[in-house]
Amino acid sequence: MFKYTLISLLSELDGLLWNNTSLGSIYTFNSTSDYDSKKHPFGAAGTVEVKRFGGSSTIQILYDINNHVFLRRKVGEEAWNAWTQV
């Protein structure tokens, strides 16, 4: 069963990893105060899934209000890579 969780800041996404989120959780956002169209390539509202990718990587899949899909990945303790539209 899926659980929807509203996040109040996009910066909260930085802390969401495969090993600290509940299986089936979907994170939603809508016009957060830290949204900046010049900084963020996606629309101001959407949903995010957090998944395990390989042994120690986390992948975040973002679906925005404009029906665009973006991905980003974090490997171990490295920084998140940039959002990439697919």
N, C-alpha and C positions, 0 to 999 in steps of 0.2 A: 504494500500500500504506500502511495506517495504522500509525503508531508510537505506542504508549502510553507516556507519561512520567509517573512518579509525582512529585508535588510534596510537599514536607514542610511547607510553610507556605502559607497562603492569600495572604499578602502577596506571594508570588512571582508571583501573577497580575498584579499591577500592572505588572510589567516585560515581560509577554508581549504584543507588538504584531505586527501582520501582517507587518512587514518584518524581524523578527528571530526568527521561528519557522519551522520546517521545514514545507513543504506536507504535509498529511496527519497532522500531529502532533495527538494528543489527550492532554490533560493530566488526570490522575486525582488525587483526594485522598481521604483517609479519616481522620477524627478528628485533624486537625492541631492542634498545640498552641495555635495562635492563633485557633481557631474559637470563636466566642461566639454562642450562639443569640439573644442580645439585639441583637447587632450585624449578624449575617448572616441574611438572610431565608430562606436555603435550608438543607437538611439537612446533616449532618456529613460526608457522603460523596457523591461524584459525579464527573462528567467535564466538561471544558471544551474547547470548540473555539474557535480564534482565527481570525478571517476579516477580509479587507479589505472595507471598506464605503465606496464612493465613492472619491474621489481620495486622501485622506490620513487617513481614519478607520479605526479598528480596532473591531470588534465582538466581544465574547466571549459565547458561548452556553453556559450552564451547565445541565446536566441533573443533578438531585440524586437521592438515594437514594429519595425519595418520588414519583418520576416527575413532578416539577415542572420547568418550564423558566423560566430567568431570562436576561435580556440586560443588558448594559451597553455603553456606547460611549465611545470617546475620540477626539476630533477634534484632530489635530495635537498641539500642546504643551499643550492644555487638560487639566484634571483629568478623571479618569473620572467619568461620571455614576453615579447610584445604580443598584444592581441592581433590575430591574423584572421582576415575574413576568408571563409571557405565557400 
